[in-house]
Amino acid sequence: MSKQNFIKYFCIAFVSLVFCYALLNDKYKTYNGYHYSNRVAVLEYHHIDPTESEFTITPDTFKKHLEALKANHYHVISMKEFVTFLNGKGSVPPDAVVITFDDGYESFYKYAYPALKEQNMTATNFIIVNYLGTNPGTPFLNWDEIQTMKSDGFDFYSHTFNSHDFAADQNGNPISPLTNPIYLKDQNRMETEEEYKQRVKIDLKKADEIIQMKLGNPDKLFCFPHGRYNNTLLDIGDQLGIKYYFTGLDGLNTPGTKLIKRVNVGSAHVTAKSLLRILNGETSVTGNLRIFLKNIIVKQRMSE
């Protein structure tokens, strides 16, 4: 056996032993009754509906999530508190949690809003601005609903103006329009790099201008569609004054974090018990191994 293969197999065996040890010995440790401090978990949801799916949970399941958070002493904080914490200008309670939704579906108003109010909790929705008030099969929020929730302490930020859905390249393959030049069908060619950058800049700027005009948000936050981003997109966002970016990466967040990690718990299989296990696992050995492997997969997907 070559030296290179020996090292490779030794590393595999070592990691396997560590993982097995962790499974047998690792417990969800608590310190003074809580799991973590000076860190924040950001929960990610999309849609709520009586018919559940990969990105949809039922109203009953969502209510049980909130009840489980409260019963187990997790503290739901507002986006304003979270941003202040990220800026290094404020503290957060132990086991702090921020609740976020993506896309701006009307189910946020119909199901999430009353359930959250019942528990004296708040949440943030990242909205696709151009979809608001439309009903392409699954209805989206309208500005009246958003204004009502805003007055109750709920927050809304950009998920693009109209660049959420996949576009196509010259071969018809699906690509993210925020991270790639797209095929210009009417001109029978691909965008140039400069055209791509200008298109993205116009989209992000338009979304923020409309949100600012309607809601007067003090901060510019942005959520990457499908979690996909690259350095070009970050450069454009920085030029526009976007301070924090919400990703598809897993983990907890500390002051100074720019690319915000989130815990995706808005799937049909995530029960209230599963939610607690996932959150508790964010600080365990096995949980961190899971996060490490998951983030490798997410980063690989983003580069495709």
C-alpha positions in Angstrom: 0.0 0.0 0.0 1.3 3.4 -1.0 1.9 6.1 1.7 -0.8 8.3 0.1 -3.4 5.5 0.3 -2.4 4.6 3.9 -2.9 8.2 5.0 -6.3 8.3 3.2 -7.6 5.1 4.8 -6.2 6.1 8.2 -8.1 9.4 8.0 -11.3 7.6 7.1 -10.9 5.1 9.9 -10.1 7.9 12.4 -13.1 10.0 11.4 -15.3 6.8 11.6 -14.1 6.0 15.1 -14.7 9.6 16.3 -18.2 9.6 14.8 -19.0 6.2 16.5 -17.6 7.5 19.8 -19.7 10.6 19.5 -22.9 8.7 18.8 -22.3 6.5 21.9 -21.2 9.3 24.3 -22.3 12.7 23.1 -25.3 14.2 24.9 -27.1 17.4 24.3 -25.2 19.4 27.0 -26.9 22.2 28.8 -25.1 24.9 30.8 -27.2 26.5 33.5 -30.2 25.1 31.8 -29.5 26.3 28.2 -27.6 24.9 25.2 -25.8 28.0 23.9 -25.1 31.6 24.6 -23.9 34.6 22.7 -25.0 32.8 19.5 -28.2 32.8 17.5 -30.0 30.1 15.6 -32.0 31.4 12.6 -34.8 29.1 11.6 -35.8 28.8 7.9 -39.4 28.1 6.7 -41.1 28.6 3.4 -44.8 27.7 3.2 -47.6 26.6 5.5 -50.5 24.6 4.2 -52.7 21.7 5.3 -51.0 19.6 2.6 -47.4 19.2 3.7 -44.3 18.7 1.4 -40.6 19.1 1.3 -40.9 22.9 1.8 -44.3 23.0 3.4 -45.5 22.2 6.9 -49.0 22.1 8.3 -50.5 24.9 10.5 -50.7 22.4 13.4 -47.0 21.4 13.0 -46.0 25.0 13.0 -48.0 25.8 16.1 -46.3 22.8 17.8 -42.9 24.1 16.8 -43.6 27.4 18.5 -45.0 25.7 21.6 -41.9 23.5 21.8 -39.6 26.5 21.6 -41.4 28.2 24.4 -41.7 25.1 26.6 -38.0 24.4 26.2 -36.9 28.0 27.0 -35.7 29.1 23.6 -36.1 32.8 23.2 -37.4 34.1 19.9 -35.9 37.5 19.2 -36.7 40.1 16.5 -34.6 40.8 13.4 -33.8 44.2 14.9 -32.3 42.6 18.0 -30.4 40.1 15.8 -28.9 42.9 13.7 -27.9 44.9 16.8 -26.2 41.7 18.1 -24.4 41.1 14.7 -23.2 44.7 14.8 -21.6 44.0 18.2 -23.8 46.6 20.0 -26.1 44.4 22.0 -26.5 41.1 23.7 -29.1 38.3 23.2 -30.6 35.9 25.7 -29.4 32.3 25.9 -30.8 30.0 23.3 -31.8 32.9 21.1 -33.8 32.1 17.9 -34.8 34.2 14.9 -37.7 32.9 12.8 -37.5 33.5 9.0 -39.7 32.6 6.1 -38.7 32.8 2.4 -40.7 33.9 -0.7 -43.6 35.8 0.7 -46.4 33.4 0.5 -49.8 34.5 1.7 -49.8 31.5 4.1 -47.5 33.6 6.3 -50.3 36.0 6.9 -53.0 33.3 7.1 -51.2 30.8 9.4 -47.9 32.0 10.8 -48.9 35.5 11.8 -51.8 34.5 14.2 -49.8 31.5 15.6 -46.8 33.7 16.3 -48.9 36.5 17.8 -50.6 33.9 20.1 -47.1 33.1 21.5 -46.0 36.8 21.6 -43.3 36.0 19.0 -42.3 37.7 15.8 -40.8 36.6 12.4 -39.2 38.0 9.3 -40.2 37.2 5.7 -37.9 37.6 2.7 -40.2 38.6 -0.1 -40.0 38.3 -3.9 -41.2 41.8 -4.5 -42.6 41.4 -8.0 -44.7 38.4 -7.0 -46.6 40.3 -4.3 -50.3 40.3 -4.8 -50.2 37.6 -7.5 -51.6 34.1 -7.4 -49.8 31.7 -9.8 -51.3 28.7 -8.0 -49.9 29.5 -4.5 -51.0 33.0 -3.6 -48.4 35.6 -2.4 -48.8 38.3 0.2 -50.1 41.7 -0.8 -48.9 45.1 0.6 -51.9 45.6 2.8 -51.2 42.3 4.6 -47.6 43.2 4.9 -48.3 46.6 6.3 -50.7 45.1 8.9 -48.0 42.7 10.1 -45.3 45.3 10.0 -47.3 47.4 12.4 -47.3 44.4 14.8 -43.5 44.1 14.7 -43.0 41.7 11.8 -40.2 42.4 9.3 -39.9 42.1 5.6 -36.7 42.1 3.4 -35.6 41.3 -0.1 -35.5 37.9 -1.8 -35.0 39.8 -5.1 -37.4 41.8 -7.2 -37.8 39.2 -10.0 -34.8 37.0 -10.0 -35.8 34.1 -7.8 -36.7 31.4 -10.3 -34.1 29.6 -12.4 -33.3 30.9 -15.9 -31.5 29.0 -18.7 -28.1 29.0 -20.3 -27.4 28.5 -24.0 -28.0 24.8 -23.8 -31.3 25.1 -21.9 -29.8 24.1 -18.6 -31.3 25.7 -15.5 -29.1 28.3 -13.8 -29.4 30.9 -11.1 -29.9 34.3 -12.7 -28.1 36.0 -9.8 -24.9 34.0 -10.1 -24.7 33.4 -13.9 -25.1 35.3 -17.2 -28.4 34.1 -18.8 -29.3 33.3 -22.4 -30.9 36.2 -24.3 -33.4 34.3 -26.5 -34.4 37.4 -28.6 -30.8 38.1 -29.4 -29.7 34.4 -29.7 -26.7 34.9 -27.4 -25.5 34.8 -23.8 -25.2 37.9 -21.7 -21.8 39.5 -21.4 -20.3 39.6 -17.9 -21.0 43.3 -17.7 -24.7 42.9 -18.8 -25.1 40.2 -16.2 -23.7 42.4 -13.4 -25.9 45.4 -14.5 -29.0 43.2 -14.6 -28.4 41.9 -11.1 -27.7 45.3 -9.7 -30.9 46.7 -11.2 -32.9 43.9 -9.7 -31.5 44.1 -6.2 -31.7 47.9 -6.2 -35.3 47.9 -7.4 -36.4 45.5 -4.7 -34.7 47.5 -1.9 -36.1 50.8 -3.2 -39.7 49.5 -3.2 -39.3 47.9 0.3 -37.8 51.1 1.6 -40.6 53.2 0.1 -43.3 51.0 1.5 -41.8 50.0 4.9 -38.9 52.4 5.7 -36.5 49.6 6.8 -33.4 50.9 8.5 -31.2 48.0 7.3 -30.6 46.3 4.0 -30.8 42.5 4.4 -30.9 40.0 1.5 -31.7 36.3 1.3 -30.1 34.3 -1.5 -32.7 32.4 -3.6 -32.0 28.7 -3.2 -29.0 29.6 -1.1 -26.9 30.3 -4.2 -24.3 33.1 -4.2 -20.8 33.9 -5.5 -18.2 36.7 -5.0 -19.7 38.8 -7.9 -23.1 38.8 -6.2 -21.6 39.7 -2.9 -19.6 42.6 -4.5 -22.8 43.9 -6.1 -24.7 43.6 -2.9 -22.0 45.4 -0.9 -22.0 48.2 -3.5 -25.8 48.6 -2.8 -25.2 48.7 0.9 -26.5 45.3 1.8 -25.0 44.5 5.2 -26.1 40.9 5.9 -26.8 37.9 3.6 -29.0 35.0 4.6 -27.7 31.7 3.2 -28.6 28.0 3.0 -25.6 27.1 5.2 -26.3 25.5 8.6 -25.0 26.5 12.0 -25.2 29.2 14.7 -24.4 32.9 14.3 -22.0 35.1 16.2 -21.3 38.9 16.2 -19.6 40.0 13.0 -21.0 37.2 10.9 -21.9 38.5 7.4 -23.1 35.3 5.7 -25.9 34.3 8.0 -26.4 30.6 8.6 -29.8 29.1 9.0 -31.4 25.9 10.2 -33.9 24.6 7.7 -36.9 23.2 9.7 -39.8 23.9 7.4 -40.1 20.4 5.9 -42.8 17.9 6.4 -40.6 15.5 8.4 -39.6 18.1 11.0 -41.9 17.5 14.0 -41.7 19.5 17.2 -39.6 16.8 18.7 -37.3 16.8 15.6 -37.0 20.6 15.8 -35.7 20.4 19.4 -33.3 17.5 18.5 -31.9 19.6 15.6 -31.5 22.7 17.7 -30.0 20.9 20.5 -27.6 19.1 18.1 -26.3 22.5 16.8 -23.8 22.4 19.8 -23.1 18.6 20.0 -20.3 16.7 18.4 -22.6 14.7 16.2 -24.6 17.8 15.3 -21.5 19.6 14.2 -20.3 16.6 12.1 -23.8 16.7 10.5 -23.5 20.5 9.9 -20.0 20.1 8.4 -21.1 17.4 6.0 -24.3 19.3 5.1 -22.4 22.5 4.3 -20.0 20.7 2.1 -23.0 19.4 0.0 -24.6 22.9 0.0 -21.4 24.5 -1.2 -21.0 21.9 -3.9 -24.5 22.5 -5.1 -23.9 26.2 -5.3 -20.9 25.7 -7.5 -22.8 23.6 -10.0 
